[in-house]
């Protein structure tokens, strides 16, 4: 799901617009007008969990992940977030 059609996703309702690009080797990049960084990811479809390890920064864990209609929805620290397929 993550790497299909170029692997580009945008974080919904985020200013500045943040773009994530997922690659087949389980790495990703994210960028907007303020940041540009990268790291590794793992997607556990069975347990509905997406883990992003951002190099030298932080680990983000999105839980209760569901993919529907080009959107990947889940919660990070109890806050709902949505990635939209680009």
ZATIZA-218841 format. One record per atom (N, C-alpha, C, O, CB): x, y, z; atom name; residue number from 1. Coordinates in nm, 3 decimals, padded with zeros to 5 digits, always signed. Each point is the difference from the previous one (the first is absolute). Glycine has a CB too. Layout:
ZATIZA-218841
@u->X v->Y w->Z atom->CA n->NUM .
...
end
This chain:
ZATIZA-218841
@u->+00.083 v->-00.120 w->+00.000 atom->N n->1 .
@u->-00.083 v->+00.120 w->+00.000 atom->CA n->1 .
@u->+00.087 v->+00.126 w->+00.000 atom->C n->1 .
@u->-00.022 v->+00.090 w->-00.080 atom->O n->1 .
@u->-00.159 v->-00.216 w->+00.202 atom->CB n->1 .
@u->+00.279 v->+00.130 w->-00.032 atom->N n->2 .
@u->+00.077 v->+00.123 w->+00.018 atom->CA n->2 .
@u->+00.084 v->+00.039 w->-00.121 atom->C n->2 .
@u->+00.012 v->+00.119 w->-00.030 atom->O n->2 .
@u->-00.006 v->-00.173 w->+00.270 atom->CB n->2 .
@u->+00.051 v->-00.044 w->-00.310 atom->N n->3 .
@u->+00.093 v->+00.031 w->-00.109 atom->CA n->3 .
@u->-00.065 v->+00.004 w->-00.138 atom->C n->3 .
@u->+00.067 v->+00.031 w->-00.098 atom->O n->3 .
@u->+00.110 v->-00.134 w->+00.236 atom->CB n->3 .
@u->-00.305 v->+00.071 w->-00.147 atom->N n->4 .
@u->-00.068 v->-00.004 w->-00.130 atom->CA n->4 .
@u->-00.001 v->+00.137 w->-00.066 atom->C n->4 .
@u->-00.007 v->+00.103 w->+00.067 atom->O n->4 .
@u->-00.136 v->-00.292 w->+00.016 atom->CB n->4 .
@u->+00.151 v->+00.190 w->-00.214 atom->N n->5 .
@u->-00.012 v->+00.123 w->-00.081 atom->CA n->5 .
@u->+00.096 v->+00.110 w->+00.043 atom->C n->5 .
@u->-00.039 v->+00.117 w->+00.006 atom->O n->5 .
@u->-00.199 v->-00.175 w->-00.041 atom->CB n->5 .
@u->+00.361 v->+00.023 w->+00.064 atom->N n->6 .
@u->+00.100 v->+00.100 w->+00.036 atom->CA n->6 .
@u->+00.017 v->+00.022 w->+00.148 atom->C n->6 .
@u->+00.097 v->+00.064 w->+00.042 atom->O n->6 .
@u->-00.147 v->+00.042 w->-00.254 atom->CB n->6 .
@u->-00.041 v->-00.158 w->+00.294 atom->N n->7 .
@u->+00.015 v->+00.005 w->+00.145 atom->CA n->7 .
@u->-00.018 v->+00.135 w->+00.065 atom->C n->7 .
@u->+00.042 v->+00.018 w->+00.115 atom->O n->7 .
@u->+00.106 v->-00.203 w->-00.146 atom->CB n->7 .
@u->-00.210 v->+00.283 w->-00.037 atom->N n->8 .
@u->-00.015 v->+00.134 w->+00.058 atom->CA n->8 .
@u->-00.133 v->+00.014 w->+00.074 atom->C n->8 .
@u->-00.106 v->-00.040 w->-00.048 atom->O n->8 .
@u->+00.249 v->+00.133 w->-00.137 atom->CB n->8 .
@u->-00.134 v->-00.034 w->+00.305 atom->N n->9 .
@u->-00.116 v->+00.025 w->+00.085 atom->CA n->9 .
@u->+00.015 v->+00.139 w->+00.062 atom->C n->9 .
@u->+00.111 v->+00.049 w->+00.019 atom->O n->9 .
@u->-00.139 v->-00.297 w->+00.031 atom->CB n->9 .
@u->-00.086 v->+00.312 w->-00.020 atom->N n->10 .
@u->+00.002 v->+00.128 w->+00.070 atom->CA n->10 .
@u->-00.078 v->-00.012 w->+00.129 atom->C n->10 .
@u->-00.102 v->-00.069 w->+00.006 atom->O n->10 .
@u->+00.122 v->+00.194 w->-00.223 atom->CB n->10 .
@u->+00.029 v->-00.059 w->+00.321 atom->N n->11 .
@u->-00.069 v->+00.003 w->+00.128 atom->CA n->11 .
@u->-00.116 v->+00.098 w->-00.011 atom->C n->11 .
@u->+00.020 v->+00.118 w->-00.030 atom->O n->11 .
@u->+00.193 v->-00.176 w->+00.156 atom->CB n->11 .
@u->-00.334 v->+00.009 w->-00.101 atom->N n->12 .
@u->-00.121 v->+00.081 w->-00.016 atom->CA n->12 .
@u->-00.007 v->+00.111 w->+00.104 atom->C n->12 .
@u->+00.036 v->-00.020 w->+00.117 atom->O n->12 .
@u->-00.154 v->-00.179 w->-00.211 atom->CB n->12 .
@u->+00.072 v->+00.316 w->+00.052 atom->N n->13 .
@u->-00.022 v->+00.115 w->+00.087 atom->CA n->13 .
@u->+00.124 v->+00.040 w->+00.080 atom->C n->13 .
@u->-00.011 v->+00.036 w->+00.117 atom->O n->13 .
@u->-00.225 v->-00.105 w->-00.102 atom->CB n->13 .
@u->+00.351 v->+00.063 w->-00.077 atom->N n->14 .
@u->+00.125 v->+00.037 w->+00.066 atom->CA n->14 .
@u->+00.059 v->+00.119 w->-00.075 atom->C n->14 .
@u->+00.015 v->-00.004 w->-00.122 atom->O n->14 .
@u->+00.027 v->-00.234 w->+00.202 atom->CB n->14 .
@u->-00.008 v->+00.342 w->-00.005 atom->N n->15 .
@u->+00.062 v->+00.116 w->-00.062 atom->CA n->15 .
@u->+00.134 v->+00.023 w->+00.068 atom->C n->15 .
@u->+00.004 v->+00.011 w->+00.122 atom->O n->15 .
@u->-00.228 v->+00.092 w->-00.180 atom->CB n->15 .
@u->+00.334 v->-00.095 w->-00.016 atom->N n->16 .
@u->+00.006 v->-00.013 w->-00.145 atom->CA n->16 .
@u->-00.026 v->-00.145 w->-00.045 atom->C n->16 .
@u->+00.015 v->-00.093 w->+00.079 atom->O n->16 .
@u->+00.148 v->+00.285 w->-00.086 atom->CB n->16 .
@u->-00.200 v->-00.208 w->-00.119 atom->N n->17 .
@u->-00.028 v->-00.132 w->-00.055 atom->CA n->17 .
@u->+00.123 v->-00.089 w->+00.014 atom->C n->17 .
@u->+00.109 v->+00.035 w->-00.045 atom->O n->17 .
@u->-00.274 v->+00.065 w->-00.117 atom->CB n->17 .
@u->+00.146 v->-00.216 w->+00.224 atom->N n->18 .
@u->+00.109 v->-00.095 w->+00.021 atom->CA n->18 .
@u->-00.020 v->-00.120 w->-00.092 atom->C n->18 .
@u->-00.105 v->-00.063 w->+00.002 atom->O n->18 .
@u->+00.132 v->+00.138 w->+00.238 atom->CB n->18 .
@u->+00.074 v->-00.105 w->-00.320 atom->N n->19 .
@u->-00.004 v->-00.112 w->-00.094 atom->CA n->19 .
@u->+00.091 v->-00.111 w->+00.048 atom->C n->19 .
@u->+00.115 v->+00.022 w->+00.037 atom->O n->19 .
@u->-00.166 v->+00.135 w->-00.227 atom->CB n->19 .
@u->-00.004 v->-00.278 w->+00.189 atom->N n->20 .
@u->+00.076 v->-00.121 w->+00.033 atom->CA n->20 .
@u->+00.015 v->-00.082 w->-00.127 atom->C n->20 .
@u->-00.096 v->-00.014 w->-00.076 atom->O n->20 .
@u->+00.011 v->+00.012 w->+00.316 atom->CB n->20 .
@u->+00.203 v->-00.052 w->-00.264 atom->N n->21 .
@u->+00.023 v->-00.091 w->-00.112 atom->CA n->21 .
@u->+00.057 v->-00.130 w->+00.056 atom->C n->21 .
@u->+00.104 v->+00.000 w->+00.066 atom->O n->21 .
@u->-00.063 v->+00.192 w->-00.229 atom->CB n->21 .
@u->-00.112 v->-00.302 w->+00.136 atom->N n->22 .
@u->+00.039 v->-00.132 w->+00.050 atom->CA n->22 .
@u->+00.064 v->-00.080 w->-00.112 atom->C n->22 .
@u->-00.048 v->+00.000 w->-00.113 atom->O n->22 .
@u->-00.138 v->+00.004 w->+00.284 atom->CB n->22 .
@u->+00.296 v->-00.073 w->-00.139 atom->N n->23 .
@u->+00.075 v->-00.079 w->-00.098 atom->CA n->23 .
@u->-00.005 v->-00.148 w->+00.034 atom->C n->23 .
@u->-00.025 v->-00.038 w->+00.115 atom->O n->23 .
@u->+00.177 v->+00.235 w->-00.156 atom->CB n->23 .
@u->-00.127 v->-00.281 w->-00.060 atom->N n->24 .
@u->-00.007 v->-00.146 w->+00.016 atom->CA n->24 .
@u->+00.100 v->-00.057 w->+00.100 atom->C n->24 .
@u->-00.023 v->-00.108 w->+00.055 atom->O n->24 .
@u->-00.057 v->+00.099 w->-00.287 atom->CB n->24 .
@u->+00.190 v->+00.079 w->+00.257 atom->N n->25 .
@u->+00.102 v->-00.051 w->+00.093 atom->CA n->25 .
@u->-00.028 v->+00.037 w->+00.146 atom->C n->25 .
@u->+00.089 v->-00.004 w->+00.085 atom->O n->25 .
@u->+00.076 v->+00.019 w->-00.271 atom->CB n->25 .
@u->-00.292 v->+00.022 w->+00.214 atom->N n->26 .
@u->-00.047 v->+00.036 w->+00.134 atom->CA n->26 .
@u->+00.066 v->+00.127 w->+00.054 atom->C n->26 .
@u->+00.019 v->+00.015 w->+00.120 atom->O n->26 .
@u->-00.060 v->-00.255 w->-00.079 atom->CB n->26 .
@u->+00.075 v->+00.331 w->-00.132 atom->N n->27 .
@u->+00.045 v->+00.133 w->+00.039 atom->CA n->27 .
@u->-00.106 v->+00.101 w->-00.046 atom->C n->27 .
@u->-00.084 v->-00.031 w->-00.085 atom->O n->27 .
@u->+00.331 v->-00.036 w->+00.070 atom->CB n->27 .
@u->-00.242 v->+00.186 w->+00.071 atom->N n->28 .
@u->-00.093 v->+00.105 w->-00.041 atom->CA n->28 .
@u->+00.068 v->+00.135 w->+00.015 atom->C n->28 .
@u->+00.101 v->+00.014 w->+00.070 atom->O n->28 .
@u->-00.300 v->-00.154 w->-00.002 atom->CB n->28 .
@u->+00.142 v->+00.239 w->-00.134 atom->N n->29 .
@u->+00.043 v->+00.138 w->+00.019 atom->CA n->29 .
@u->-00.124 v->+00.083 w->+00.030 atom->C n->29 .
@u->-00.110 v->-00.034 w->-00.043 atom->O n->29 .
@u->+00.312 v->+00.006 w->-00.112 atom->CB n->29 .
@u->-00.183 v->+00.136 w->+00.227 atom->N n->30 .
@u->-00.110 v->+00.094 w->+00.023 atom->CA n->30 .
@u->+00.056 v->+00.140 w->-00.012 atom->C n->30 .
@u->+00.113 v->+00.028 w->+00.039 atom->O n->30 .
@u->-00.237 v->-00.190 w->+00.114 atom->CB n->30 .
@u->+00.042 v->+00.250 w->-00.208 atom->N n->31 .
@u->+00.046 v->+00.137 w->-00.017 atom->CA n->31 .
@u->-00.116 v->+00.097 w->-00.006 atom->C n->31 .
@u->-00.112 v->-00.035 w->-00.039 atom->O n->31 .
@u->+00.314 v->-00.050 w->-00.081 atom->CB n->31 .
@u->-00.173 v->+00.207 w->+00.160 atom->N n->32 .
@u->-00.088 v->+00.114 w->-00.019 atom->CA n->32 .
@u->+00.090 v->+00.123 w->-00.004 atom->C n->32 .
@u->+00.121 v->-00.014 w->-00.016 atom->O n->32 .
@u->-00.321 v->-00.098 w->+00.135 atom->CB n->32 .
@u->+00.143 v->+00.230 w->-00.107 atom->N n->33 .
@u->+00.082 v->+00.121 w->-00.012 atom->CA n->33 .
@u->+00.096 v->+00.019 w->+00.119 atom->C n->33 .
@u->+00.091 v->+00.082 w->-00.008 atom->O n->33 .
@u->-00.276 v->+00.021 w->-00.124 atom->CB n->33 .
@u->+00.165 v->-00.178 w->+00.241 atom->N n->34 .
@u->+00.083 v->+00.016 w->+00.119 atom->CA n->34 .
@u->+00.093 v->-00.117 w->+00.028 atom->C n->34 .
@u->+00.105 v->+00.018 w->+00.061 atom->O n->34 .
@u->-00.285 v->+00.121 w->+00.030 atom->CB n->34 .
@u->+00.143 v->-00.259 w->-00.136 atom->N n->35 .
@u->+00.081 v->-00.118 w->+00.031 atom->CA n->35 .
@u->+00.026 v->-00.084 w->-00.124 atom->C n->35 .
@u->-00.073 v->+00.006 w->-00.099 atom->O n->35 .
@u->-00.023 v->-00.007 w->+00.328 atom->CB n->35 .
@u->+00.200 v->-00.075 w->-00.223 atom->N n->36 .
@u->+00.031 v->-00.101 w->-00.101 atom->CA n->36 .
@u->+00.081 v->-00.107 w->+00.071 atom->C n->36 .
@u->+00.116 v->+00.021 w->+00.035 atom->O n->36 .
@u->-00.119 v->+00.147 w->-00.231 atom->CB n->36 .
@u->-00.059 v->-00.283 w->+00.217 atom->N n->37 .
@u->+00.072 v->-00.108 w->+00.065 atom->CA n->37 .
@u->-00.047 v->-00.135 w->-00.053 atom->C n->37 .
@u->-00.084 v->-00.007 w->-00.089 atom->O n->37 .
@u->+00.111 v->+00.149 w->+00.293 atom->CB n->37 .
@u->+00.029 v->-00.247 w->-00.148 atom->N n->38 .
@u->-00.030 v->-00.134 w->-00.051 atom->CA n->38 .
@u->+00.019 v->-00.101 w->+00.112 atom->C n->38 .
@u->+00.041 v->+00.034 w->+00.111 atom->O n->38 .
@u->+00.030 v->+00.032 w->-00.344 atom->CB n->38 .
@u->-00.102 v->-00.190 w->+00.202 atom->N n->39 .
@u->+00.016 v->-00.106 w->+00.098 atom->CA n->39 .
@u->-00.049 v->-00.132 w->-00.057 atom->C n->39 .
@u->-00.003 v->-00.020 w->-00.121 atom->O n->39 .
@u->-00.023 v->+00.185 w->+00.305 atom->CB n->39 .
@u->-00.010 v->-00.254 w->-00.093 atom->N n->40 .
@u->-00.051 v->-00.131 w->-00.040 atom->CA n->40 .
@u->-00.142 v->-00.015 w->+00.052 atom->C n->40 .
@u->-00.043 v->+00.070 w->+00.092 atom->O n->40 .
@u->+00.276 v->-00.170 w->-00.090 atom->CB n->40 .
@u->-00.306 v->+00.007 w->-00.064 atom->N n->41 .
@u->-00.137 v->-00.025 w->+00.044 atom->CA n->41 .
@u->-00.029 v->-00.149 w->+00.001 atom->C n->41 .
@u->+00.068 v->-00.079 w->-00.066 atom->O n->41 .
@u->-00.140 v->+00.302 w->-00.025 atom->CB n->41 .
@u->-00.030 v->-00.260 w->+00.166 atom->N n->42 .
@u->-00.054 v->-00.135 w->-00.007 atom->CA n->42 .
@u->-00.151 v->+00.011 w->+00.007 atom->C n->42 .
@u->-00.055 v->+00.078 w->+00.078 atom->O n->42 .
@u->+00.262 v->-00.181 w->+00.030 atom->CB n->42 .
@u->-00.274 v->+00.025 w->-00.191 atom->N n->43 .
@u->-00.146 v->+00.000 w->-00.004 atom->CA n->43 .
@u->-00.049 v->-00.139 w->+00.033 atom->C n->43 .
@u->+00.026 v->-00.095 w->-00.074 atom->O n->43 .
@u->-00.031 v->+00.281 w->-00.099 atom->CB n->43 .
@u->-00.065 v->-00.198 w->+00.284 atom->N n->44 .
@u->-00.055 v->-00.127 w->+00.047 atom->CA n->44 .
@u->-00.150 v->+00.003 w->-00.026 atom->C n->44 .
@u->-00.078 v->+00.047 w->+00.083 atom->O n->44 .
@u->+00.260 v->-00.075 w->+00.095 atom->CB n->44 .
@u->-00.222 v->-00.022 w->-00.295 atom->N n->45 .
@u->-00.140 v->+00.007 w->-00.041 atom->CA n->45 .
@u->-00.090 v->-00.079 w->+00.095 atom->C n->45 .
@u->-00.110 v->+00.044 w->+00.032 atom->O n->45 .
@u->+00.184 v->-00.017 w->-00.270 atom->CB n->45 .
@u->-00.027 v->-00.143 w->+00.283 atom->N n->46 .
@u->-00.079 v->-00.086 w->+00.089 atom->CA n->46 .
@u->-00.035 v->+00.072 w->+00.131 atom->C n->46 .
@u->-00.114 v->-00.006 w->+00.046 atom->O n->46 .
@u->+00.225 v->-00.195 w->-00.147 atom->CB n->46 .
@u->-00.011 v->+00.268 w->+00.160 atom->N n->47 .
@u->-00.021 v->+00.070 w->+00.127 atom->CA n->47 .
@u->-00.034 v->+00.147 w->-00.017 atom->C n->47 .
@u->-00.009 v->+00.074 w->+00.098 atom->O n->47 .
@u->+00.165 v->-00.234 w->+00.005 atom->CB n->47 .
@u->-00.175 v->+00.204 w->-00.228 atom->N n->48 .
@u->-00.041 v->+00.137 w->-00.032 atom->CA n->48 .
@u->+00.094 v->+00.103 w->+00.060 atom->C n->48 .
@u->-00.043 v->+00.094 w->+00.068 atom->O n->48 .
@u->-00.193 v->-00.172 w->-00.079 atom->CB n->48 .
@u->+00.367 v->+00.060 w->-00.016 atom->N n->49 .
@u->+00.100 v->+00.090 w->+00.059 atom->CA n->49 .
@u->+00.104 v->+00.040 w->-00.105 atom->C n->49 .
@u->+00.054 v->-00.084 w->-00.071 atom->O n->49 .
@u->-00.090 v->-00.023 w->+00.296 atom->CB n->49 .
@u->+00.063 v->+00.238 w->-00.232 atom->N n->50 .
@u->+00.104 v->+00.056 w->-00.086 atom->CA n->50 .
@u->+00.101 v->+00.068 w->+00.092 atom->C n->50 .
@u->-00.035 v->+00.091 w->+00.075 atom->O n->50 .
@u->-00.125 v->-00.058 w->-00.274 atom->CB n->50 .
@u->+00.285 v->-00.076 w->+00.191 atom->N n->51 .
@u->+00.106 v->+00.057 w->+00.083 atom->CA n->51 .
@u->+00.099 v->+00.074 w->-00.089 atom->C n->51 .
@u->+00.053 v->-00.056 w->-00.096 atom->O n->51 .
@u->-00.079 v->-00.128 w->+00.268 atom->CB n->51 .
@u->+00.051 v->+00.311 w->-00.139 atom->N n->52 .
@u->+00.096 v->+00.083 w->-00.072 atom->CA n->52 .
@u->+00.115 v->+00.033 w->+00.093 atom->C n->52 .
@u->-00.021 v->+00.064 w->+00.104 atom->O n->52 .
@u->-00.162 v->+00.033 w->-00.253 atom->CB n->52 .
@u->+00.303 v->-00.138 w->+00.113 atom->N n->53 .
@u->+00.121 v->+00.035 w->+00.076 atom->CA n->53 .
@u->+00.072 v->+00.109 w->-00.077 atom->C n->53 .
@u->+00.061 v->-00.026 w->-00.104 atom->O n->53 .
@u->-00.041 v->-00.208 w->+00.203 atom->CB n->53 .
@u->-00.026 v->+00.356 w->-00.047 atom->N n->54 .
@u->+00.061 v->+00.114 w->-00.066 atom->CA n->54 .
@u->+00.143 v->+00.016 w->+00.052 atom->C n->54 .
@u->+00.022 v->+00.013 w->+00.120 atom->O n->54 .
@u->-00.247 v->+00.102 w->-00.149 atom->CB n->54 .
@u->+00.320 v->-00.117 w->-00.063 atom->N n->55 .
@u->+00.143 v->+00.002 w->+00.036 atom->CA n->55 .
@u->+00.032 v->+00.112 w->+00.098 atom->C n->55 .
@u->-00.032 v->+00.116 w->-00.023 atom->O n->55 .
@u->+00.085 v->-00.212 w->-00.200 atom->CB n->55 .
@u->+00.012 v->+00.058 w->+00.334 atom->N n->56 .
@u->+00.049 v->+00.093 w->+00.101 atom->CA n->56 .
@u->-00.108 v->+00.090 w->+00.060 atom->C n->56 .
@u->+00.032 v->+00.105 w->+00.056 atom->O n->56 .
@u->+00.183 v->-00.109 w->-00.175 atom->CB n->56 .
@u->-00.343 v->-00.034 w->+00.107 atom->N n->57 .
@u->-00.105 v->+00.087 w->+00.053 atom->CA n->57 .
@u->-00.097 v->-00.074 w->+00.089 atom->C n->57 .
@u->+00.005 v->+00.013 w->+00.122 atom->O n->57 .
@u->+00.017 v->+00.126 w->-00.325 atom->CB n->57 .
@u->-00.110 v->-00.216 w->+00.144 atom->N n->58 .
@u->-00.109 v->-00.057 w->+00.075 atom->CA n->58 .
@u->-00.055 v->-00.125 w->-00.067 atom->C n->58 .
@u->+00.033 v->-00.032 w->-00.114 atom->O n->58 .
@u->-00.088 v->+00.259 w->+00.200 atom->CB n->58 .
@u->-00.031 v->-00.295 w->-00.012 atom->N n->59 .
@u->-00.073 v->-00.112 w->-00.056 atom->CA n->59 .
@u->-00.148 v->+00.035 w->+00.011 atom->C n->59 .
@u->-00.049 v->+00.034 w->+00.107 atom->O n->59 .
@u->+00.231 v->-00.204 w->-00.044 atom->CB n->59 .
@u->-00.252 v->+00.161 w->-00.174 atom->N n->60 .
@u->-00.144 v->+00.022 w->-00.002 atom->CA n->60 .
@u->-00.069 v->-00.133 w->-00.024 atom->C n->60 .
@u->+00.036 v->-00.074 w->-00.092 atom->O n->60 .
@u->-00.007 v->+00.312 w->+00.006 atom->CB n->60 .
@u->-00.128 v->-00.269 w->+00.168 atom->N n->61 .
@u->-00.075 v->-00.124 w->-00.016 atom->CA n->61 .
@u->-00.146 v->+00.035 w->-00.025 atom->C n->61 .
@u->-00.066 v->+00.058 w->+00.087 atom->O n->61 .
@u->+00.228 v->-00.187 w->+00.062 atom->CB n->61 .
@u->-00.211 v->+00.094 w->-00.266 atom->N n->62 .
@u->-00.140 v->+00.021 w->-00.035 atom->CA n->62 .
@u->-00.073 v->-00.132 w->+00.023 atom->C n->62 .
@u->+00.036 v->-00.103 w->-00.058 atom->O n->62 .
@u->+00.021 v->+00.284 w->-00.114 atom->CB n->62 .
@u->-00.159 v->-00.178 w->+00.258 atom->N n->63 .
@u->-00.075 v->-00.120 w->+00.034 atom->CA n->63 .
@u->-00.142 v->+00.007 w->-00.055 atom->C n->63 .
@u->-00.046 v->+00.106 w->-00.042 atom->O n->63 .
@u->+00.186 v->-00.134 w->+00.248 atom->CB n->63 .
@u->-00.208 v->-00.086 w->-00.204 atom->N n->64 .
@u->-00.136 v->-00.011 w->-00.053 atom->CA n->64 .
@u->-00.007 v->+00.049 w->-00.144 atom->C n->64 .
@u->-00.095 v->+00.069 w->-00.039 atom->O n->64 .
@u->+00.003 v->-00.039 w->+00.271 atom->CB n->64 .
@u->+00.193 v->-00.067 w->-00.310 atom->N n->65 .
@u->+00.012 v->+00.047 w->-00.138 atom->CA n->65 .
@u->-00.100 v->-00.071 w->-00.091 atom->C n->65 .
@u->-00.012 v->-00.123 w->+00.002 atom->O n->65 .
@u->+00.256 v->+00.171 w->+00.037 atom->CB n->65 .
@u->-00.316 v->+00.031 w->-00.117 atom->N n->66 .
@u->-00.093 v->-00.054 w->-00.099 atom->CA n->66 .
@u->+00.019 v->+00.073 w->-00.131 atom->C n->66 .
@u->+00.015 v->+00.122 w->-00.003 atom->O n->66 .
@u->-00.182 v->-00.183 w->+00.184 atom->CB n->66 .
@u->+00.165 v->-00.016 w->-00.291 atom->N n->67 .
@u->+00.014 v->+00.058 w->-00.134 atom->CA n->67 .
@u->-00.135 v->-00.010 w->-00.070 atom->C n->67 .
@u->-00.058 v->-00.108 w->-00.011 atom->O n->67 .
@u->+00.304 v->+00.045 w->-00.001 atom->CB n->67 .
@u->-00.295 v->+00.177 w->-00.036 atom->N n->68 .
@u->-00.127 v->+00.003 w->-00.072 atom->CA n->68 .
@u->-00.004 v->+00.124 w->-00.088 atom->C n->68 .
@u->+00.034 v->+00.110 w->+00.043 atom->O n->68 .
@u->-00.151 v->-00.235 w->+00.144 atom->CB n->68 .
@u->+00.075 v->+00.105 w->-00.312 atom->N n->69 .
@u->-00.022 v->+00.111 w->-00.094 atom->CA n->69 .
@u->+00.122 v->+00.092 w->-00.013 atom->C n->69 .
@u->-00.014 v->+00.122 w->-00.003 atom->O n->69 .
@u->-00.227 v->-00.132 w->+00.060 atom->CB n->69 .
@u->+00.361 v->-00.050 w->-00.066 atom->N n->70 .
@u->+00.121 v->+00.079 w->-00.020 atom->CA n->70 .
@u->+00.050 v->+00.072 w->+00.123 atom->C n->70 .
@u->+00.086 v->+00.086 w->-00.009 atom->O n->70 .
@u->-00.160 v->-00.060 w->-00.220 atom->CB n->70 .
@u->+00.018 v->-00.062 w->+00.346 atom->N n->71 .
@u->+00.042 v->+00.063 w->+00.125 atom->CA n->71 .
@u->+00.043 v->-00.106 w->+00.100 atom->C n->71 .
@u->-00.061 v->-00.106 w->+00.011 atom->O n->71 .
@u->-00.095 v->+00.298 w->-00.052 atom->CB n->71 .
@u->+00.262 v->-00.161 w->+00.113 atom->N n->72 .
@u->+00.051 v->-00.086 w->+00.106 atom->CA n->72 .
@u->-00.023 v->+00.076 w->+00.131 atom->C n->72 .
@u->+00.067 v->+00.099 w->+00.027 atom->O n->72 .
@u->+00.109 v->-00.213 w->-00.179 atom->CB n->72 .
@u->-00.272 v->+00.065 w->+00.231 atom->N n->73 .
@u->-00.035 v->+00.069 w->+00.125 atom->CA n->73 .
@u->+00.049 v->-00.079 w->+00.119 atom->C n->73 .
@u->+00.002 v->-00.123 w->-00.003 atom->O n->73 .
@u->-00.203 v->+00.224 w->-00.107 atom->CB n->73 .
@u->+00.240 v->-00.030 w->+00.215 atom->N n->74 .
@u->+00.043 v->-00.064 w->+00.123 atom->CA n->74 .
@u->+00.020 v->+00.103 w->+00.109 atom->C n->74 .
@u->-00.033 v->+00.117 w->-00.016 atom->O n->74 .
@u->+00.141 v->-00.298 w->-00.116 atom->CB n->74 .
@u->-00.053 v->+00.135 w->+00.244 atom->N n->75 .
@u->+00.023 v->+00.087 w->+00.114 atom->CA n->75 .
@u->+00.146 v->-00.002 w->+00.041 atom->C n->75 .
@u->+00.063 v->-00.106 w->+00.006 atom->O n->75 .
@u->-00.298 v->+00.066 w->+00.072 atom->CB n->75 .
@u->+00.289 v->+00.157 w->-00.051 atom->N n->76 .
@u->+00.135 v->+00.013 w->+00.053 atom->CA n->76 .
@u->-00.013 v->+00.068 w->+00.136 atom->C n->76 .
@u->-00.037 v->+00.117 w->+00.009 atom->O n->76 .
@u->+00.146 v->-00.102 w->-00.242 atom->CB n->76 .
@u->-00.080 v->-00.089 w->+00.338 atom->N n->77 .
@u->-00.013 v->+00.055 w->+00.135 atom->CA n->77 .
@u->-00.141 v->+00.044 w->+00.033 atom->C n->77 .
@u->-00.020 v->+00.098 w->+00.072 atom->O n->77 .
@u->+00.254 v->-00.026 w->-00.088 atom->CB n->77 .
@u->-00.333 v->-00.144 w->-00.037 atom->N n->78 .
@u->-00.140 v->+00.032 w->+00.026 atom->CA n->78 .
@u->-00.057 v->+00.109 w->-00.089 atom->C n->78 .
@u->-00.119 v->+00.031 w->+00.008 atom->O n->78 .
@u->+00.161 v->-00.098 w->+00.222 atom->CB n->78 .
@u->+00.041 v->+00.124 w->-00.317 atom->N n->79 .
@u->-00.045 v->+00.105 w->-00.092 atom->CA n->79 .
@u->-00.018 v->-00.061 w->-00.138 atom->C n->79 .
@u->+00.092 v->-00.063 w->-00.053 atom->O n->79 .
@u->+00.026 v->+00.244 w->+00.188 atom->CB n->79 .
@u->-00.236 v->-00.161 w->-00.194 atom->N n->80 .
@u->-00.027 v->-00.057 w->-00.132 atom->CA n->80 .
@u->+00.079 v->+00.072 w->-00.108 atom->C n->80 .
@u->+00.012 v->+00.122 w->+00.001 atom->O n->80 .
@u->-00.240 v->-00.188 w->+00.076 atom->CB n->80 .
@u->+00.281 v->-00.012 w->-00.169 atom->N n->81 .
@u->+00.072 v->+00.055 w->-00.114 atom->CA n->81 .
@u->-00.037 v->-00.074 w->-00.126 atom->C n->81 .
@u->-00.039 v->-00.117 w->+00.005 atom->O n->81 .
@u->+00.227 v->+00.185 w->+00.144 atom->CB n->81 .
@u->-00.177 v->-00.001 w->-00.263 atom->N n->82 .
@u->-00.035 v->-00.061 w->-00.127 atom->CA n->82 .
@u->+00.106 v->+00.033 w->-00.104 atom->C n->82 .
@u->+00.037 v->+00.115 w->-00.018 atom->O n->82 .
@u->-00.281 v->-00.101 w->+00.074 atom->CB n->82 .
@u->+00.291 v->-00.118 w->-00.124 atom->N n->83 .
@u->+00.088 v->+00.016 w->-00.115 atom->CA n->83 .
@u->-00.084 v->-00.022 w->-00.125 atom->C n->83 .
@u->-00.072 v->-00.099 w->-00.010 atom->O n->83 .
@u->+00.277 v->+00.021 w->+00.140 atom->CB n->83 .
@u->-00.195 v->+00.171 w->-00.225 atom->N n->84 .
@u->-00.077 v->-00.007 w->-00.124 atom->CA n->84 .
@u->+00.093 v->-00.037 w->-00.114 atom->C n->84 .
@u->+00.105 v->+00.061 w->-00.018 atom->O n->84 .
@u->-00.269 v->+00.111 w->+00.103 atom->CB n->84 .
@u->+00.125 v->-00.273 w->-00.163 atom->N n->85 .
@u->+00.079 v->-00.047 w->-00.114 atom->CA n->85 .
@u->+00.006 v->+00.109 w->-00.105 atom->C n->85 .
@u->-00.101 v->+00.060 w->-00.035 atom->O n->85 .
@u->+00.035 v->-00.298 w->+00.079 atom->CB n->85 .
@u->+00.188 v->+00.264 w->-00.095 atom->N n->86 .
@u->+00.019 v->+00.102 w->-00.104 atom->CA n->86 .
@u->+00.036 v->-00.064 w->-00.131 atom->C n->86 .
@u->+00.020 v->+00.070 w->-00.099 atom->O n->86 .
@u->+00.053 v->+00.093 w->+00.271 atom->CB n->86 .
end
